């Protein structure tokens, strides 16, 4: 419990650091760059193709004519531009988040290790390919568990428990592994993940609930179309900040647990190695004071 609370407050404090805030803004910068590049090369062809597709639907021909009589201007062209924007935005957001997520977690773990655990030894960790394969495999298992558990969602309490529990398990397995990847060997990772399974799972579930907050903002943007272009970036920034907080929480907890594990093993090894010498010194002192038996 001490490590859990201590790592929580440290993660909150680290989120206020300028470096973390800049990293959380990186998806927005990347999104703007992607949108500008794609718009420069593909905007006109995409709008033209979308407008031709909309105009080719017989069922919508009368509707376009009726809208055109009510409003002045090129309604079909405006709608085609809106469709292109709404269709491209999720893809741009997904690419930006994937790139930033791959860059943020290692950077935040190194930040925690450098500032709080500078003396912690780096041991040979898993390869990048193995980490990616492992994360994909765990994600597929989580998706399968979600699909299998869907009939149980009809029971009102379970719909609030099962999805966060599944995503929490996925978050705990992926982020704790990544937090230990650069510092712990396979045996140490296995020991920590087994010994601290319940607290790490609790962190994953709590972070899963926090990850639902941006969805509310995103849904508000879809509901109120006028505010979409304002609320959507806010939702993306909140999501990235939640991801940064989750990575920092796991990094603080896992590296602290690893430091304590190594300290306990070092103390045990010292006691075992020094045990015979201590016993010999005691026997020698007794013989000196009382004489040999």
N, C-alpha and C positions, 0 to 999 in steps of 0.2 A: 504493500500500500504506500510506503514511503517513496519508493521509486516511481510509482504511478503518479502520485500527486506532484512530486518534484519535477518529473519530466513534463507534466502538463503545463505547469506555470512557466517553466523554461521555454517550452514551445511557444506559448503565448507571447512571452517577452521577445523571443527571436523574431516573431512575425512583425514586430515594430521596427526592426533594423532596416535601414535604407536598402541594403543589398537584397533582402528578402522581398521588400516592396517592389523594387525594380524587377526582380525575377517574376513576380506575380503580374506585372504589367507587360511582360514580354509577349504573351499570347495576343494582346491587343495590337502591339506593334507588328507582330508577324501577320496578323489578320489583315491589317491595313496594307502591308506590302504585298501579300498574296492577292487581295482584292484589286489593288492597283495594277499589278502585273497581268492578272487574268482579264481585267476590264480593258486594258490597253490592247490586248491581242484578240480577245474573243467576244467583247461586248456586242458589237454590231452584228456579227453572224448569229450569236445566240438569240438576240432580240428578234432578228428577222425570222429565224427558224421558228421561234415560239409564236410570233404573230401569225405566220403562215399556218401553223398547226391549229391555232385557235380559230382562224378564219375558215379553215377547211371543215370544221365541224358543222354539219347541217342543223343540228339541234340548237346551236348557238347563234345562227345567222339572224333569226328574228330578234333574239335578245340584244345583239349588238346594234341592230337598227333601232330598237326601242330606246336603248341607252343613248344612242347618238342623237335622237330627237329631244331627249330631256336635257342633255348637257352638250355644251359646245366643246370642241377640241377632239383630239384623236384618242378616244377612249380605248380602242383596241391596242394602240401602241403603248399607252400608259400601263394597261393591264399586263401586256407582254413584258414590259420592263420589271414590273412588280413580281411577276412569276419567276423571272430569271433570278432576281435578287433572293427571293424566298427559297428557291431551289439550290442556289449556290452557297448560301450562308451556312447551312449545316455541314456541308463538305469542307468549307474553309475552316470552320470552327473545329471540326474533328481533326483535321491535319495539324492545325496550330496547337491544339491541346496535346496530341500525341507527341509532337516534336518537343514541346516544352516539358511535358511530363518526363520524357526520357532524359532531358538535360537537368531538370530541377532536382530530382531525388538524389543523384550522386553529388551535385553541387552542395545541397543542403546538408547531406551527411558529412561531407568534407569540412563544411563550415563548423558543424558541431564538434567534429573530431579535432580540428585545429585549435579551436578556442577553449574547449573544455577538457579534451583528452589528448594533449599533444604528445604524451609519453606512451600512448597505447600502441603496441607493436602491430604492424601490418603483416598479416600472414596471407599466404597464397589463397585467393578466393576462386570462385567458379569463373569460367569464361563467359564473355558477353553472350555468346550463342546459347550456352546452356541456360543462362538467366532468362533470355527471351523465350526459349522453348518451354521452360518451366512455367513462366508467367502465362503463356498461351494455354498450356495444358490445364493449369488451375482455373483459368477463365472459362474454358470449355466445361470443366466440371461444375463450376458455379452456375453457368447457364443451364446445364442439364438439370441441376438441382432445382433451379427456378421453374423450369418447365414441368418437372415431375410434381412439384409442390403446388402448382396452380390450383388444382381442385380443392386443396385445403384453404385457399384464400377466401372461399365462400363463407368460412366460419369467421365472423367479425374479428375476434381477438387475434387470430393467426395471421391475418393480412398485415397487421402492424408489427408482427414478430418475425415471421419466416423470411421475408425479403431482406430486412436489415441484418438478420443473423447470417444469411448466406453471403451477402456482400461484405459483412464484417469479417467473416471467415476468409474470404478472398483477399480483403485488404490486409488482414493480419499475416497471411501466408506470404503475400508478395512483398509488402513493405518491410516486414521484419527481416526477411531474407536479404533484401537489397541493402538494408541498413547495416547488416553484418558482413556483407559480401567482401569488402575491402580489408577487414580487420580480423575476422574469425576464420578458423579452418572448419572443415566439415564436422568434426567431432564437437567442437565448441558450439557451432550453430545448432546442431541436433540437441545438445544439452540445454541450451537456453530456450529453444522453442518448446521443448518438453517441460522444463521446469517452470517457465513463465507463460504457459499456454493460456491460462484463464485471464490474467491481466492484459496480455496482448490481444486476445479475442475481444475483451471489453473495449480496448482502444479502437479496434477495427469497427465494432458495432457503433460506437459513439461517432466516429468519423463518418460512418455510413449515413447516420441520421443528419449530421452536419452537411453532407453532400446533397441532401434533398432541398436545402434552402435555395440554391440557385435555380432549381426547377420551378419554384414558385414565382420567382422574378421573371424567368423565361416565359412561363405560361401567361403572366400578366402582359408581357410584351406582345404575345400572340393575340391575346384577347383585345387589347387596345392597340390597334394597328398604328395609330398615330405615334405612340411611344415606343414602337418596336425597336427603332434604330438607336434609342437611348437606353432602354431597359435591357436589350440583348447584350451589349458590351458590359453593362453592370453585372449581369448574371455570369458572364464569362470570367470577369475579374474576380467575383466572389468565389466561383468554382476553383479558380487557380489558387486563390488565397487559402481556401479550405484544403486543397491538395498540399500546399506548402506547409500548412499547420500539421497535417497528418504525417507528412514525411519528417518534420522536425520532432514531433512527439515520439514516433517510432525510433528515430535516430538517438534521441536523448535516452529513452528507456533501454534500448538494446545495447548501446555502447556502455551505459552505466552498468547494466547487468553483466556484460562481458568483462568490464574492469573489475567488478567484484568477484566474478568467477576466477579470474586469473590471480587476484590477490589471495583468495582463499586457498587455491591450489599451491601457490608459492609458500604460504604460511604452513600448510600441511607438509609440503616437501621439506621445508626448513626444519620443522619439528621432527620429522622422521630421520633426516640426516644427522641432526644434532643430538638425537635421543641417546645413542650409545655413548657419545662423548660426555654428555651431562652425567649419565649414570657412572661412568668411569671416574669423573672428577669427584662425585659424591663418595664413592667407595674409597678413593685415595685419601680424601679428607678424613673419613672415619678411621682409616687405618693409622693415619698420622696422629690423630688425637687419642685413640684408644689402644693403638698397637695392633699388630697383625694378629688374626685369630690363630 
